[in-house]
């Protein structure tokens, strides 16, 4: 929780399971961290959230710095709740987020 300057690049994450997104947890989750770069990954067949880039929840102790992530060129498909999500900051804090060039595909219903 609260880790910074992490790069997640070129991974394939499949068949991940997590709880309903409260407390929000994704197959890739920044968990109140800061300055993450998440790029060129494939995230598929997740029963909850594919990529979580938020605060996780707005109550409780907040880290001194959170956010300022870059999420780009990922393929996110067949996720149960949502592909990319994140709760924003609490208490008027800064929270930068760049999300660009991602491909999101909805879950197929058979």
MOUR-V332326 format. One line per field, one symbol per residue. ss: DSSP state (~ for helix, > for strand, _ for the rest). phi: phi as a letter, one per 20 degrees, with the letter a starting at -180 (. if undefined). Layout:
ss->???
phi->???
This chain:
ss->___>__>>>__>>>___________>>>>____>__>>>__>>>>>__>>>>______________>_>>>>__>>>>>__>>>>___________>>>>__>>>_____
phi->.nfcldddcmeddclecbfgfbffcdgdcflmebleddblddcbldfcdfcdcdenbeemfdffbbnmeccblddcblefeaecbrfffdllefbebdcbleddcfffde
